[in-house]
Amino acid sequence: MIQTAKFDVVEATSFVSPKWVPQLGDAKDVMEAIRNIEGTRFPVLTPNLKGFEAAVAAGAKEVAVFAAASESFSKSNINCTIEDSLKRYYEVALAAQKLSIPVRMVPPSKVAYVAKELDAMGCSEISLGDTIGVGTPGTVVPMLEAVMEIVPVNKLAVHFHDTYGQALSNILVSLQMGISTVDSSVAGLGGCPYAKGASGNVATEDVVYMLNGLGIKTNVGLKQLMQAGDFICQHLGRRSGSKTAVALSRSTAHSSKL
């Protein structure tokens, strides 16, 4: 359903250990289900060489790795130090290059050193993430300035969780600084099992609504996007985390009663 909204890129799944994240134990099934979909790239997360090999075997054509710039978060999230994680990702990057598979690196913090090391590995894109959602424009701007001194802006993306309601503000200042790639999640789904209290990624519906208001053309169908959000929320038995979807749904329901 998301693909019908005309997205160019949709992160499909993660090849992590189902022992630690059982919700992602169906990664192979997901890849099989999207195998014949054309016109959309489907990168997948791979934490190590084993995950990368499983992803390739399942048909992945693009992968992403996730490195932290915080020692404590790195140990909680992937059970290793920053230095060890970079060694793992070097193995993944090397294997990916041999197969001509693009690698997207995702450091969820604000240290330019990590971005520099990942760029040196030859990754095609670096997504700067705030997984716990504590960032504000006041912290995002200096972080981007530091990273942009080392990594070209056209290789950068941003990834903001909306725990404190700052995601759209952070995205706006990122756009103003030249960033053109933004991660988001339908209906604001997601979170992180190792970042307690963190909400999901910023809702895609809210990002698209803001971009439309700024006159930025996305080619994304908001109606189809909302339908996808309604579908998954009903399936999960939860309310949408998108303020845009909730507001427009109420408006539509009200209009239908007139």
Beta strands, then each sheet from edge to edge (+ up, - down):
strand 1: 44-45
strand 2: 63-65
strand 3: 103-105
strand 4: 125-130
strand 5: 156-160
sheet 1: 1+ 2+ 3+ 4+ 5+
end
